[in-house]
Amino acid sequence: MGSRLVAGVLATGAAAGIVANVIITSRITASRGVPLPVTEWVFMVVALLMPALGWLLATRRPELRYGWLLLLCALFLGVGLTGSGLSITGAVPLWLSAPLSSVLALFYGLNWIFVPLLFPEGRLPSRRWRAFAWISGIAIALHAVGNTLSGGVARGPTRILESTLTLVGLLSSAAGQLVTWIMATLGFCGLVLRLGRSARVERRQYAWMVGGVAVSLLGGVAQMAFLTRVPMLALLGTVAMTGALPVAIGVTVVRHRLLDIGIGIRGSRLHLIFDVRPTVDEVLSDLGTALEGAPEPAEQLGRVAAAVRTALEATWAAVTLADGTRVVAGRQEGPATLTVPVHGGLGRIECGPRGVGGLTRVDRRLLEALAVPAGLAIQSAGLAARLVNAQEAERRRIERNIHDGVQQQLVALIAGLELARSTGASPDMLAHLREQARQTLADLRELAAGIHPSALGQGGLVEAVEERCSRLPVHTTVTSDPGLRTRRFADEVEGAMYFTVNEAVANALKHAGAATIEVGLSHAGGRLRATVADDGKGFDPGATARRGLATLSDRLDALGGGLDLDSSPGKGTLVKAWVPVDG
């Protein structure tokens, strides 16, 4: 609301000054019995384009400086024109009309130097242009101050000899004007170079600006050359100088959608359309819906890249993971125009140039907003890949255990039975075969327990954990909340918690050399928790791979839970696992 008010005040002030100049000029011509030339009305209409365009951009894109630059330029034009009209009529004292008319020097400088230089976002093309901008600003200010100090020369040329200050003003004005023209010429040459080096999409935008600056400069030359000899040509030059840049900018903004402003047709009428691209909230909403319908990790990354490309209207967009995996939407041509890191440091999002217009700071903010869901999608893709790999590794382990263990025992048992049938089995041989069969059955049960223990399916989590710990060769205690023994949870929840406890106690025996293990099961605050503490030798978690616990951590993450590991050399190990549950 504040930016709209300021933009409205600036635009109104500029328009009032332009109209006031025409009114003053019409009174002067009326007093001489001469009608106001049509070109004056044309000039007024053309001059009003700049405050109108500046107001439009400042209210619709207040975060961009370019609209405010146009408003400031238009305000200087309006104030300067009013001062010039008052100076001609002599209706106000010199000390007031001279500073007001001198403001036109500020308009000339901004119009010829800074409006092209800061095109299109209100920023310098690069840091190398800082010195150019400073020199230009000083020259423009010197021109304006010099005009103020020498303002009385037009009424009384002899005053140049009566006042040293007036002489200084004339010299300052001349020097400032000369440097302003030089800098305007250099700036125009720089704009032409930017046109030649720009991409195909941006080249059309810069072409209009180059044409507008050329016409404006030529109009300024015509104004000064014919001011006293051919006033009509001088006025036409003023019209060209004042209106060329607003027209060029307006065409670029609307036709090439430079600042996301386009033209729409509704019925038989043309309408300006603002905010052509979707907002951040709209993009995030659409992306959330798209990710829900993409079960595969690669497809999720592809939809993130497609969402970035659509939102920015880029020719291509890509999501790159830290491991080098890359998914591209569109056809990549050339280097990335904009790159932002993905939330969590898991990769980056890249995009090429826009199909129409250039990428702005608003685009960067949009891309940074998309980095958060992109990071979640990458995490989901990585988690899914690790779970798939873990499932494949577990399948191979079971296959290997069957092949190397139970299968070989069954082969040996069958061979023994064949031998007993052909030779006549002795009581000792039958007893040995019976024991061999029992051992094979026990191994099968142990293997089945590793896949899904029967105690877990029949008695629940507490009973399965107690059954597992009862077979441990060290002192182990299992504690649980009252009522938890009879409470059942989803199969995937009970399975994840059981195998987490199983892996933790196995590590305590195999790696820690623990003599005592304590297992705790609890349910509170909507979470099912399990803790496994041992008095083993401990280790440094940062320097040791977590092996099986890493897979279980991914399994818990997939359920919305987590796993924490607290250990240090000589102080044992504490494993904490939790998953969210209803009730």
ZAVEX-880322 format. One line per field, with one value per residue (C-alpha): residue number from 1; residue in one letter; chain; x, y, z. Coordinates in steps of 0.02 Angstrom, whole numbers, plus 50000, padded with zeros to 5 digits. Layout:
# residues N
resi [NUM:...]
resn [A:...]
chain [A:...]
u [X:...]
v [Y:...]
w [Z:...]
***
This chain:
# residues 583
resi [1:2:3:4:5:6:7:8:9:10:11:12:13:14:15:16:17:18:19:20:21:22:23:24:25:26:27:28:29:30:31:32:33:34:35:36:37:38:39:40:41:42:43:44:45:46:47:48:49:50:51:52:53:54:55:56:57:58:59:60:61:62:63:64:65:66:67:68:69:70:71:72:73:74:75:76:77:78:79:80:81:82:83:84:85:86:87:88:89:90:91:92:93:94:95:96:97:98:99:100:101:102:103:104:105:106:107:108:109:110:111:112:113:114:115:116:117:118:119:120:121:122:123:124:125:126:127:128:129:130:131:132:133:134:135:136:137:138:139:140:141:142:143:144:145:146:147:148:149:150:151:152:153:154:155:156:157:158:159:160:161:162:163:164:165:166:167:168:169:170:171:172:173:174:175:176:177:178:179:180:181:182:183:184:185:186:187:188:189:190:191:192:193:194:195:196:197:198:199:200:201:202:203:204:205:206:207:208:209:210:211:212:213:214:215:216:217:218:219:220:221:222:223:224:225:226:227:228:229:230:231:232:233:234:235:236:237:238:239:240:241:242:243:244:245:246:247:248:249:250:251:252:253:254:255:256:257:258:259:260:261:262:263:264:265:266:267:268:269:270:271:272:273:274:275:276:277:278:279:280:281:282:283:284:285:286:287:288:289:290:291:292:293:294:295:296:297:298:299:300:301:302:303:304:305:306:307:308:309:310:311:312:313:314:315:316:317:318:319:320:321:322:323:324:325:326:327:328:329:330:331:332:333:334:335:336:337:338:339:340:341:342:343:344:345:346:347:348:349:350:351:352:353:354:355:356:357:358:359:360:361:362:363:364:365:366:367:368:369:370:371:372:373:374:375:376:377:378:379:380:381:382:383:384:385:386:387:388:389:390:391:392:393:394:395:396:397:398:399:400:401:402:403:404:405:406:407:408:409:410:411:412:413:414:415:416:417:418:419:420:421:422:423:424:425:426:427:428:429:430:431:432:433:434:435:436:437:438:439:440:441:442:443:444:445:446:447:448:449:450:451:452:453:454:455:456:457:458:459:460:461:462:463:464:465:466:467:468:469:470:471:472:473:474:475:476:477:478:479:480:481:482:483:484:485:486:487:488:489:490:491:492:493:494:495:496:497:498:499:500:501:502:503:504:505:506:507:508:509:510:511:512:513:514:515:516:517:518:519:520:521:522:523:524:525:526:527:528:529:530:531:532:533:534:535:536:537:538:539:540:541:542:543:544:545:546:547:548:549:550:551:552:553:554:555:556:557:558:559:560:561:562:563:564:565:566:567:568:569:570:571:572:573:574:575:576:577:578:579:580:581:582:583]
resn [M:G:S:R:L:V:A:G:V:L:A:T:G:A:A:A:G:I:V:A:N:V:I:I:T:S:R:I:T:A:S:R:G:V:P:L:P:V:T:E:W:V:F:M:V:V:A:L:L:M:P:A:L:G:W:L:L:A:T:R:R:P:E:L:R:Y:G:W:L:L:L:L:C:A:L:F:L:G:V:G:L:T:G:S:G:L:S:I:T:G:A:V:P:L:W:L:S:A:P:L:S:S:V:L:A:L:F:Y:G:L:N:W:I:F:V:P:L:L:F:P:E:G:R:L:P:S:R:R:W:R:A:F:A:W:I:S:G:I:A:I:A:L:H:A:V:G:N:T:L:S:G:G:V:A:R:G:P:T:R:I:L:E:S:T:L:T:L:V:G:L:L:S:S:A:A:G:Q:L:V:T:W:I:M:A:T:L:G:F:C:G:L:V:L:R:L:G:R:S:A:R:V:E:R:R:Q:Y:A:W:M:V:G:G:V:A:V:S:L:L:G:G:V:A:Q:M:A:F:L:T:R:V:P:M:L:A:L:L:G:T:V:A:M:T:G:A:L:P:V:A:I:G:V:T:V:V:R:H:R:L:L:D:I:G:I:G:I:R:G:S:R:L:H:L:I:F:D:V:R:P:T:V:D:E:V:L:S:D:L:G:T:A:L:E:G:A:P:E:P:A:E:Q:L:G:R:V:A:A:A:V:R:T:A:L:E:A:T:W:A:A:V:T:L:A:D:G:T:R:V:V:A:G:R:Q:E:G:P:A:T:L:T:V:P:V:H:G:G:L:G:R:I:E:C:G:P:R:G:V:G:G:L:T:R:V:D:R:R:L:L:E:A:L:A:V:P:A:G:L:A:I:Q:S:A:G:L:A:A:R:L:V:N:A:Q:E:A:E:R:R:R:I:E:R:N:I:H:D:G:V:Q:Q:Q:L:V:A:L:I:A:G:L:E:L:A:R:S:T:G:A:S:P:D:M:L:A:H:L:R:E:Q:A:R:Q:T:L:A:D:L:R:E:L:A:A:G:I:H:P:S:A:L:G:Q:G:G:L:V:E:A:V:E:E:R:C:S:R:L:P:V:H:T:T:V:T:S:D:P:G:L:R:T:R:R:F:A:D:E:V:E:G:A:M:Y:F:T:V:N:E:A:V:A:N:A:L:K:H:A:G:A:A:T:I:E:V:G:L:S:H:A:G:G:R:L:R:A:T:V:A:D:D:G:K:G:F:D:P:G:A:T:A:R:R:G:L:A:T:L:S:D:R:L:D:A:L:G:G:G:L:D:L:D:S:S:P:G:K:G:T:L:V:K:A:W:V:P:V:D:G]
chain [A:A:A:A:A:A:A:A:A:A:A:A:A:A:A:A:A:A:A:A:A:A:A:A:A:A:A:A:A:A:A:A:A:A:A:A:A:A:A:A:A:A:A:A:A:A:A:A:A:A:A:A:A:A:A:A:A:A:A:A:A:A:A:A:A:A:A:A:A:A:A:A:A:A:A:A:A:A:A:A:A:A:A:A:A:A:A:A:A:A:A:A:A:A:A:A:A:A:A:A:A:A:A:A:A:A:A:A:A:A:A:A:A:A:A:A:A:A:A:A:A:A:A:A:A:A:A:A:A:A:A:A:A:A:A:A:A:A:A:A:A:A:A:A:A:A:A:A:A:A:A:A:A:A:A:A:A:A:A:A:A:A:A:A:A:A:A:A:A:A:A:A:A:A:A:A:A:A:A:A:A:A:A:A:A:A:A:A:A:A:A:A:A:A:A:A:A:A:A:A:A:A:A:A:A:A:A:A:A:A:A:A:A:A:A:A:A:A:A:A:A:A:A:A:A:A:A:A:A:A:A:A:A:A:A:A:A:A:A:A:A:A:A:A:A:A:A:A:A:A:A:A:A:A:A:A:A:A:A:A:A:A:A:A:A:A:A:A:A:A:A:A:A:A:A:A:A:A:A:A:A:A:A:A:A:A:A:A:A:A:A:A:A:A:A:A:A:A:A:A:A:A:A:A:A:A:A:A:A:A:A:A:A:A:A:A:A:A:A:A:A:A:A:A:A:A:A:A:A:A:A:A:A:A:A:A:A:A:A:A:A:A:A:A:A:A:A:A:A:A:A:A:A:A:A:A:A:A:A:A:A:A:A:A:A:A:A:A:A:A:A:A:A:A:A:A:A:A:A:A:A:A:A:A:A:A:A:A:A:A:A:A:A:A:A:A:A:A:A:A:A:A:A:A:A:A:A:A:A:A:A:A:A:A:A:A:A:A:A:A:A:A:A:A:A:A:A:A:A:A:A:A:A:A:A:A:A:A:A:A:A:A:A:A:A:A:A:A:A:A:A:A:A:A:A:A:A:A:A:A:A:A:A:A:A:A:A:A:A:A:A:A:A:A:A:A:A:A:A:A:A:A:A:A:A:A:A:A:A:A:A:A:A:A:A:A:A:A:A:A:A:A:A:A:A:A:A:A:A:A:A:A:A:A:A:A:A:A:A:A:A:A:A:A:A:A:A:A:A:A:A:A:A:A:A:A:A:A:A:A:A:A:A:A:A:A:A:A:A:A:A:A:A:A:A:A:A:A:A:A:A:A:A:A:A:A:A:A:A:A:A:A:A:A:A:A:A:A:A:A:A:A:A]
u [50000:50143:50233:50072:50046:50223:50213:50048:50118:50271:50171:50042:50178:50263:50101:50051:50216:50201:50022:50068:50203:50076:49955:50091:50145:49965:49944:50104:50050:49874:49945:50036:49881:49954:49864:49955:50042:49975:50149:50135:49985:50077:50225:50113:50039:50210:50286:50147:50199:50348:50255:50117:50241:50340:50183:50130:50296:50319:50148:50152:50335:50384:50534:50616:50703:50672:50494:50552:50692:50565:50455:50603:50651:50471:50464:50622:50545:50384:50474:50599:50465:50365:50521:50560:50385:50390:50561:50499:50348:50444:50298:50413:50579:50741:50799:50648:50632:50818:50833:50668:50716:50890:50809:50791:50978:50940:50806:50924:51057:50942:50852:51008:51124:51042:50879:50975:51115:51002:50887:50789:50793:50866:51040:51210:51258:51414:51530:51641:51508:51519:51650:51549:51394:51488:51565:51397:51310:51439:51428:51239:51242:51375:51268:51115:51208:51294:51126:51060:51208:51203:51013:51010:51119:50971:50884:51040:51192:51299:51283:51418:51545:51464:51472:51611:51481:51388:51547:51583:51405:51427:51590:51517:51363:51466:51585:51443:51345:51497:51539:51356:51352:51515:51451:51285:51379:51488:51335:51250:51402:51398:51215:51254:51388:51263:51145:51277:51326:51150:51060:50934:50787:50860:50922:50747:50726:50892:50857:50707:50809:50952:50828:50745:50911:50968:50807:50814:50994:50958:50807:50917:51040:50896:50827:50992:51032:50864:50809:50831:50828:50685:50578:50460:50602:50669:50499:50492:50665:50602:50455:50572:50694:50557:50449:50570:50627:50455:50388:50534:50518:50330:50343:50478:50379:50215:50269:50413:50340:50497:50425:50286:50162:50069:49917:49761:49603:49433:49292:49334:49443:49628:49680:49847:49885:49998:50083:50080:50176:50104:50144:50257:50107:50027:50187:50214:50033:50045:50213:50145:50004:50124:50243:50100:50062:50244:50289:50458:50607:50668:50494:50485:50647:50583:50424:50524:50628:50470:50390:50543:50544:50357:50360:50507:50459:50638:50699:50761:50781:50879:50892:51066:51103:51263:51311:51301:51127:51045:50868:50833:50665:50674:50823:50979:51076:51221:51267:51142:51079:51026:51081:51028:51078:50944:50885:50996:51147:51086:51112:51063:50930:50983:50886:50925:50867:50684:50596:50542:50629:50769:50776:50757:50779:50597:50641:50784:50668:50546:50686:50745:50568:50564:50729:50640:50516:50654:50763:50622:50597:50783:50781:50633:50720:50880:50785:50686:50846:50930:50779:50777:50962:50937:50795:50904:51048:50931:50864:51039:51084:50933:50975:51155:51104:50984:51114:51260:51165:50996:51014:51180:51109:50959:51074:51177:51018:50951:51118:51118:50942:50988:51139:51033:50904:51034:51143:51019:51028:51100:51022:51169:51149:50962:50994:51123:51002:50864:50978:51032:50848:50814:50963:50901:50728:50806:50908:50751:50661:50807:50807:50619:50639:50763:50631:50481:50481:50324:50323:50303:50152:50070:50115:50164:50317:50353:50341:50450:50585:50581:50594:50742:50833:50803:50921:51065:51222:51238:51128:50987:50836:50681:50563:50404:50261:50108:49981:50106:50117:49937:49944:49964:50025:50040:50148:50274:50291:50316:50436:50543:50555:50591:50731:50805:50816:50880:51019:51067:51085:51179:51302:51322:51372:51475:51568:51554:51589:51450:51417:51250:51113:50957:50810:50665:50499:50379:50230:50194:50155:50100:50268:50324:50501:50637:50804:50950:51093:51249:51407:51523:51681:51587:51651:51658:51499:51580:51726:51636:51512:51341:51318:51153:51086:51096:50972:50858:50872:50808:50668:50618:50631:50511:50385:50411:50522:50706:50856:50986:51152:51250:51418:51599:51752:51746:51570:51455:51320:51140:51025:50860:50726:50551:50406:50243:50087:49904:49838]
v [50000:50120:50089:50120:50286:50345:50292:50383:50544:50541:50504:50638:50767:50727:50734:50897:50977:50922:50986:51148:51180:51162:51280:51411:51394:51411:51573:51644:51605:51670:51836:51850:51808:51643:51476:51339:51223:51047:50982:51051:50939:50795:50832:50830:50661:50587:50660:50584:50409:50407:50440:50321:50182:50216:50208:50046:49959:50031:49976:49804:49766:49874:49764:49812:49980:50015:50078:50198:50259:50302:50392:50495:50536:50589:50697:50788:50816:50888:51001:51060:51100:51198:51295:51334:51399:51508:51572:51628:51719:51798:51761:51704:51771:51707:51621:51504:51480:51448:51296:51226:51239:51170:51006:50970:50931:50788:50725:50728:50633:50501:50481:50461:50372:50283:50226:50127:50078:50001:49915:49806:49773:49934:49859:49889:49760:49720:49796:49864:49995:50072:50200:50244:50271:50381:50490:50508:50554:50687:50760:50767:50852:50975:51018:51050:51154:51254:51293:51353:51469:51542:51553:51743:51748:51717:51875:51981:51921:52059:51975:51852:51989:52051:51890:51765:51641:51659:51627:51473:51416:51434:51339:51203:51188:51175:51046:50944:50948:50897:50751:50700:50689:50591:50469:50452:50407:50282:50209:50190:50098:49985:49950:49900:49780:49706:49683:49589:49478:49440:49277:49261:49288:49445:49517:49572:49667:49756:49796:49903:49991:50026:50100:50205:50276:50316:50411:50501:50557:50615:50709:50797:50847:50914:51012:51102:51127:51202:51286:51463:51435:51312:51301:51174:51051:51084:51041:50881:50839:50867:50751:50616:50641:50629:50490:50371:50279:50260:50189:50069:50011:49994:49886:49779:49755:49711:49624:49525:49508:49580:49600:49470:49593:49537:49576:49471:49476:49466:49479:49623:49715:49711:49695:49707:49547:49555:49412:49302:49164:49070:49125:49029:48958:48900:48816:48729:48669:48599:48520:48435:48359:48303:48221:48124:48043:47994:47837:47811:47916:47959:48014:48127:48214:48231:48315:48436:48484:48502:48612:48727:48738:48778:48905:49003:48974:48916:48822:48684:48642:48506:48429:48362:48252:48254:48084:48151:48087:48215:48231:48362:48432:48502:48507:48577:48698:48797:48826:48857:49035:49014:48886:48867:48732:48610:48617:48506:48511:48359:48433:48583:48650:48726:48810:48883:49051:49096:49075:49258:49386:49367:49286:49410:49414:49363:49207:49170:49185:49067:48944:48955:48918:48764:48706:48648:48525:48476:48429:48325:48239:48202:48134:48025:47965:47925:47838:47734:47685:47634:47531:47444:47406:47344:47230:47160:47132:47044:46934:46883:46848:46734:46648:46623:46556:46432:46376:46363:46302:46216:46158:46070:45993:45926:45856:45769:45705:45632:45548:45474:45408:45327:45247:45183:45109:45019:44953:44932:45066:45032:45111:45232:45285:45315:45416:45520:45548:45597:45723:45789:45814:45906:46021:46059:46100:46214:46302:46325:46401:46516:46570:46599:46701:46811:46844:46863:46777:46679:46753:46927:46877:46776:46864:47040:47149:47125:46935:46926:47035:46932:46771:46839:46901:46740:46650:46772:46707:46861:46935:47029:47117:47172:47303:47370:47487:47410:47362:47363:47173:47156:47305:47269:47387:47382:47242:47362:47455:47299:47227:47384:47396:47210:47204:47364:47282:47122:47213:47315:47164:47070:47213:47219:47035:47032:47197:47272:47117:47167:47072:47154:47215:47313:47327:47446:47462:47607:47695:47878:48039:47951:47864:47684:47684:47553:47572:47451:47490:47385:47395:47350:47437:47568:47658:47825:47839:47970:47859:47692:47637:47594:47446:47358:47501:47618:47508:47502:47691:47708:47587:47693:47853:47779:47758:47937:47885:47894:47813:47892:47817:47872:47791:47828:47718:47633:47693:47570:47605:47668:47645:47739:47705:47772:47773:47871:47768:47811:47823]
w [50000:50043:49878:49781:49871:49838:49656:49638:49714:49601:49444:49486:49519:49355:49256:49340:49292:49110:49096:49184:49053:48913:49002:49026:48844:48783:48883:48810:48631:48666:48726:48560:48461:48400:48425:48519:48394:48380:48416:48593:48624:48545:48658:48812:48767:48731:48888:48994:48936:49055:49219:49163:49125:49283:49389:49306:49339:49514:49573:49491:49521:49671:49710:49545:49540:49358:49380:49516:49403:49268:49395:49457:49279:49239:49397:49345:49174:49247:49372:49242:49114:49243:49291:49110:49079:49235:49188:49017:49087:49229:49344:49485:49545:49470:49629:49611:49424:49394:49509:49444:49261:49300:49351:49164:49165:49285:49167:49018:49112:49181:49016:48909:49030:49175:49095:48962:49081:49214:49089:49125:49314:49383:49412:49334:49203:49306:49435:49298:49264:49438:49390:49236:49343:49468:49334:49247:49409:49450:49274:49281:49450:49390:49239:49349:49478:49341:49261:49429:49460:49284:49274:49255:49100:48986:49049:49062:48966:49043:49213:49160:49193:49353:49454:49475:49534:49370:49273:49378:49343:49156:49157:49268:49159:49001:49075:49149:48986:48884:48999:49002:48813:48812:48943:48851:48693:48784:48869:48701:48633:48786:48755:48576:48642:48763:48617:48519:48666:48726:48698:48557:48675:48755:48591:48540:48703:48688:48506:48555:48689:48569:48445:48580:48643:48466:48427:48594:48568:48391:48457:48585:48449:48341:48488:48518:48333:48281:48443:48378:48190:48161:48320:48243:48209:48383:48456:48353:48419:48595:48563:48497:48641:48772:48702:48616:48772:48854:48690:48673:48853:48840:48684:48764:48924:48838:48678:48751:48927:49002:49177:49164:49092:48937:48830:48841:48737:48821:48697:48582:48708:48746:48928:49014:49109:49261:49353:49200:49288:49438:49615:49734:49827:49666:49607:49774:49776:49600:49638:49795:49694:49558:49683:49763:49596:49561:49657:49574:49637:49462:49413:49567:49519:49341:49401:49509:49357:49251:49384:49387:49198:49190:49333:49262:49080:49053:48900:49015:49199:49289:49461:49502:49652:49753:49681:49503:49460:49345:49279:49145:49088:48913:48796:48877:48769:48843:49025:49164:49182:49364:49494:49676:49802:49857:50037:50144:50028:49931:49759:49655:49538:49373:49236:49066:48995:48985:48821:48831:48940:49064:49236:49379:49568:49581:49482:49602:49751:49666:49631:49812:49870:49758:49832:49991:49911:49790:49938:50011:49844:49833:50011:49966:49809:49904:50043:49920:49829:49992:50044:49876:49892:50070:50016:49876:49997:50119:49981:49933:50115:50134:49970:50027:50197:50118:49991:50110:50263:50256:50076:50111:50270:50174:50040:50173:50259:50097:50062:50236:50215:50048:50130:50274:50154:50049:50191:50330:50460:50630:50784:50797:50615:50637:50794:50699:50554:50675:50759:50590:50543:50705:50676:50501:50569:50701:50567:50462:50610:50643:50461:50466:50624:50531:50397:50511:50682:50723:50899:50825:50722:50862:51024:50975:50993:51178:51170:51014:51092:51253:51153:51056:51210:51308:51190:51213:51301:51413:51550:51464:51538:51443:51518:51442:51486:51569:51439:51297:51299:51239:51122:50936:50802:50613:50546:50469:50636:50741:50612:50605:50795:50817:50690:50761:50932:50852:50759:50913:51027:50890:50875:51065:51064:50905:50910:51085:51192:51309:51471:51507:51390:51438:51319:51348:51256:51287:51211:51250:51160:51001:50983:51004:51071:51093:51181:51187:51308:51334:51441:51298:51242:51139:50985:50896:50789:50678:50632:50615:50482:50554:50437:50475:50581:50430:50337:50488:50505:50326:50368:50518:50415:50288:50431:50490:50636:50674:50756:50871:50921:51075:51106:51145:51174:51345:51391:51305:51176:51184:51034:51030:50899:50878:50757:50763:50802:50826:51001]
***
